Amino acid sequence: MPTGFPDFRLGSVLATSFTGTLSERHGDSVERIPTPQRLIDWLAVSGLSADSCTLAQLDLARELRESIHTAATAAATQGALPAPAVQVINDRSAQGRAAAVLTPEGERRWQLGPASSVEDALSVIAADAVSIIAGERDGKMALCASPSCQAAFFDTSQSRTRKWCDMNTCGNRQKKARFQANQRKNPRPAE
């Protein structure tokens, strides 16, 4: 993959992993799919290879990403789902050609056609968003406790009390900030 771009933050849930392509939404935001090729790269590592991507398709992808984020945030806070976001998710879900297939390991994978397009991949992401927001899967929508992030994520932990979208980034950053604040409040005496 090209250098000079921030790493992808891949999660185990496709739709919320996709919303993570824009991180730190309430701080210095980080765009992880700034170019059409970068979207192709993200789709490939997510098992949804598409042949090419135009700027218009990148715009469709970003519109879907923001719609999923908006709807997932509403679901996490138990608010009403915004109609425009729902419409975009439904439209993208209905527009693709993808099939669910069963792997020899008994897992579901999405299979795109031989000349797959970005729209086909977006339909899979939208369908995944429908299943988690509608509560069809075991887990719950939650928001990252990091004030600068607040990403929507799908909590599948046993207790459903996970606080961070990603422990390696947001969780560690918050723990480090708490530790440093405690050190300033309670400095060690000089020896």
Secondary structure, DSSP 8 states (H G I E B T S, - for coil): --TTS------SSHHHHHHTTEE-TTSS-EES--SHHHHHHHHHHTT---S---HHHHHHHHHHHHHHHHHHHHHHTT----HHHHHHHHHHHHH--EEEEE-TTS-EEEEE-TT--HHHHHHHHHHHHHHHHTT-SSSEEEE-S-TTT--EEEE-STTS----S-IIIIIHHHHHHHHHHHHHHS-----
